[in-house]
């Protein structure tokens, strides 16, 4: 069967990025396009040990991919939409927003604990200002510590302490077993040797056993879409955090394809754009752009199309989760962008703008990047 031609698509090189790019590529191939995925290392990848809100460049995971498109090396680029700045080069357009995945966050623990079930003072890992504020709003007793890395790296950091402790206990038990060899009345603590136990660990668990532990996390918070797309949801215990109380980041769970404004962009839109998902993320990103929060302030925005309306929730916090401006509203779908802008302006007047300004000053006082340097939508 004759194809419609080849599309060269730029993508980051992480496991999650490549899986997401493959999803987009498969949808395009179903529409009879040949797809060539081009891996690009981005500034965000090069600064893997920095916190997201301290990366120092707006769109740290985005710029280099879009530059490949603007230079003509690639036809389009594939992004996690929450990484994409609300201001893009004039030559670029969002060619497509494929059907969105789950938007909620999840709490991941070694033993299946819920957020309410974590012990007093438990340590939870996240580098998101939004997640930190939401956690502290719900559980002020928690200790929230920075956490970065790809999804598998973050899970390894979570699992490492308990797995290493068990490995050490089994190793000592094996020594004791050998010391009592031949004694009929000796009952070993474990039925299996440490080698047998290790052989049954998953590759993820084996990697965790070899990881240096800097912080012992009782739980971590991840995006459910990222966990599932990484193929690791089956490997850990997790609990979804309701979007009604734990408002997601704008664009979370959604992908986008950027391209130069022209025929190729129109073809990609016709092939894989999902109208409902585009409406939802348009509302979220319009509010984000109007408030100007980005990664400066803890800011959650979640929109869901419900019939003729777009049910929209917004939560803006200070960095410790102590002060907030929250609201929900049903926006008319026919005027969703305009209505979202007006909603955001009302929230700004209610105090959201003050919270964002305070967060900006805190960053500047700490000597961290100013608002023009922040990766937005994280």
Secondary structure, 3 states (H helix, E strand, C coil): CCCCCEEEEEECCCHHHHHHHHHHHHHHHHCCCEEEEEECCCHHHHCCCCCHHHCCCCCCCCHHHHHHHHCCCCCEEEEEHHHCCCCCCCCEEEEECCCCCCCCEEEEECCCCCCCCCCCCCEEECCCHHHHHHHHHHCCCCEEECCCCCHHHHHHHHHHHHHHHHHHHHHHHHHHHHHCCCCCCCCCCCCCCHHHHHHCCCHHHHHHHCCCCCCCCCEEEEEHHHHHHCCCHHHCEEEEECCCCCCCCCCCCCEEEEEECCHHHHHHHHHHCCHHHHHHHHHHHHHHHHHCCCCCCEEEEEEEEECCEEEEEEEEECCCCCCEEEEEEEEEHHHHHHHHHHHHHHHHHHHHHHHHHHHHHHHHHCCCCCHHHCCCCC
